[in-house]
Amino acid sequence: MAGMSRLDFVQLYTVARLNDCGIYPDWCKVVESTRRKIDAMPPPSPEEVQLVLVQLDQEGIRLHGMEASREKFLAHPAFKGFDLGEKK
């Protein structure tokens, strides 16, 4: 997306994929027009996605979702090999 940094793109991509699983970081939802633009681009690497997931955790961003969201996350191809840890 023109004028967007790589990190901004990876953040939007990751939030959109979290939304696919019914997970909304601090209730953030990526709108459909932005999703279409993101989906038209090559996906980021798993390492880039992991970086954003770690960043969300370190910044204290709350992930809101339903009970089934964790299972959807674990099954989603964008998050293969990742897990949603539970904060104590």
N, C-alpha and C positions, 0 to 999 in steps of 0.2 A: 504494500500500500504506500503510495507516494508520500514522502515526507515523514514516514514513521520509522523510528529506529528499530533495529532487530529485536532489542529487548521488549519494546512496546508490542511488537507483533507477537512474540512468544508469550508474553503475559496475556494478551487478548485471546490467543489460540488456547492457552491452558484454561483460562476462565470459561471459554466457550465449551471446551470438552468437559470441564467440571459440570457446567450447566446441563450437558447431555446426560449426565448421571443423576441429575436432580440435586446438585450441590451448588450453592450460591455463596461465594466468598463475600462476607459482609453484605449479603442480599444482592450482590451484583449479578445482573443478567445482561448478556451480550445480545443486542438487538439483531433482528434477522438480516437487515441490510449489511451490517458489519460482518455477520457470520458468512454471508455469501462471498464477500471480499476475502476473508480469511481462508475460506475453503478453496478459493481459486488459486491459492499460493501453495508451494511445496511445504509440507509440514516440517516443524522444527525437529531437531534430533531429540532422542530420549534424554540426553544430558541437559539440553536446554529446558525441557519440560521439568526435569527434576530440580534444576536451579530455581525455577519459578515456584514450585511446590515448597521448597526449603525457604525461599524468600517469604512466601505467605505465612508460613509457620513462625519464622523469626520476627516478622512484623506484628504478630499477634492477630492476624486476620482470622475471624471466626468463619468456619465453614458450616453453613446452614443447609440441612437436607432432611430427608426422611430415612427411616431405618433401611429401606431397600437401596438407598443411595450408595452405601458402602459396597454392596455386592455388585452394583452396576459399575462402580469405580474399578473394582478388582477385575471385572470382565472387559473393560474398555481397552481397545488396542493402544490408545495413546498413553495409557498408564501401566502397560505391561511391566511387571516386575516391581511396581511401587505398591505401597500400602498407606492407608490413612491411619496414622497413629492416633491414639486417644490421649489427650492431655489429662494429667492428674491434677 
